[in-house]
Amino acid sequence: MHRVQHATARSAPGRPRPRLHLFDLDGTLLYGSAASVEISRQLGVEKEIRQLERAFAERKLTPPQFALRACALWSALNEEIVAAAFAGAPWLAGIREVWSRIRANGERCAVISLSPDFFVRRLLDWGADVTHGSRWPEVPCVIPNGSTKYPMRPLDPDGILSPSSKVKIAKELCAQFGVRAEDCVAYGDSLSDAELFAAVPVSVAVNADEHVRSLASYHYTGRDLRDAYGLVPDAR
């Protein structure tokens, strides 16, 4: 958990109840891409990671198996590469503006992703109240030439999130922020978001395929989060 602000949101009589907006990262905030793909592109192993992504999407790999194999591809990973991957990623437009609106309304926004936490938590600087990602070994500032390779410590499979982890974390955040589960809104794009969509009353499928769109309250295709957020009715 990163930079959680301890506060209980309460609504006055006759005023809308505060909500918690839960955002996926890969394929949702990122248009047609994923954190692992953007990192791998910087390292020159995009082809290899896309093979792993396909295997994961086809459920041939579990989240820990995917993470272990991806980690093995990233021996030259350092903070400079992570920063370049984040800066060059195809983000949806309007993310900061949407999160600013949410917070101005007295509501909360969180990012819950299976991607590495060292990538996900950079979104705190964009206005997310809290982020949760899979716990990967920390990335060094630099990799000394020939002496050390990433990861410097083994990846712990128990730290890798799963689709069901999203539901568990959402419940924890509801308790943290004093928000009811029935006042949550989830934004996602893939079957890894299906369990969370089923656990909240309002969901938005963002650039999702037909399988996920059929599970959602609303669906959006495009490159601007402001339009996806605009589909959600005002709180009552």
C-alpha positions, 0 to 999 in steps of 0.5 A, spaced: 500 500 500 502 506 498 501 513 501 494 512 504 490 518 507 487 516 513 480 519 512 473 517 513 468 520 508 461 521 510 455 524 507 451 529 510 443 528 510 440 529 503 447 530 500 450 524 495 454 519 498 462 519 497 464 514 492 470 510 491 473 509 483 477 503 482 482 503 476 485 498 472 492 500 469 493 495 463 489 496 457 485 501 461 489 507 463 494 505 458 491 504 451 492 498 447 498 496 452 501 494 459 506 496 463 510 490 462 510 491 454 512 498 455 518 496 460 520 490 455 520 495 449 525 499 453 529 493 454 529 490 447 525 484 449 518 486 446 517 480 442 518 475 448 514 479 453 508 479 448 508 472 447 508 471 455 502 476 455 498 472 450 500 465 454 497 469 460 491 472 457 489 464 455 490 462 462 496 458 460 500 462 465 498 464 472 500 471 475 506 468 479 508 464 473 508 470 468 511 475 473 517 470 474 518 469 467 518 477 465 523 478 471 528 473 467 527 478 461 529 484 465 536 483 467 538 490 465 532 493 468 534 500 472 530 506 474 532 510 468 528 505 464 522 504 468 522 512 468 522 512 460 517 506 459 512 510 464 513 517 460 513 514 453 507 509 455 500 511 451 496 513 456 489 515 455 488 523 455 485 526 461 487 522 467 489 527 471 483 531 470 478 526 472 482 524 478 482 532 480 474 532 479 473 526 483 477 529 489 474 535 488 467 532 489 470 529 495 470 522 492 476 517 492 480 514 486 485 508 487 489 504 482 489 496 483 493 493 478 497 486 477 503 490 474 509 491 478 508 496 484 514 500 482 511 502 475 504 503 478 505 507 484 508 513 479 501 514 478 500 517 485 504 523 482 498 524 477 493 524 483 491 517 485 489 517 492 492 510 493 495 505 488 496 497 489 501 493 484 504 486 484 510 486 489 516 486 485 523 486 487 525 494 487 529 497 481 536 499 482 538 506 480 543 503 476 546 496 474 553 496 475 556 493 468 557 486 468 557 485 476 549 485 478 543 483 474 536 485 476 533 482 480 538 483 486 533 479 490 528 473 488 521 475 486 516 472 491 510 469 488 506 471 494 507 478 492 504 477 486 496 480 485 491 476 482 484 478 479 481 476 486 486 480 490 482 486 486 476 485 490 480 484 497 483 490 496 477 494 494 474 491 500 480 494 504 480 501 501 472 501 502 474 500 510 480 505 509 476 511 506 469 509 510 466 508 503 460 502 502 462 497 497 455 499 493 458 506 492 464 503 488 465 504 481 470 500 477 474 501 470 477 495 467 478 492 460 479 484 461 477 478 464 482 480 470 477 485 472 471 480 471 471 479 479 471 486 481 466 488 476 461 483 479 463 485 486 461 493 485 454 496 482 457 500 477 463 498 472 465 501 466 469 497 460 474 501 457 477 499 450 474 492 452 472 486 448 465 483 447 466 478 453 468 484 458 463 489 455 457 484 457 459 484 464 459 492 465 454 497 466 457 502 461 462 501 455 467 506 452 472 505 446 476 511 445 483 514 448 480 519 453 478 518 460 474 524 461 469 521 456 469 514 460 468 517 466 462 522 463 458 515 462 457 514 470 451 518 473 452 523 478 452 520 485 445 520 489 
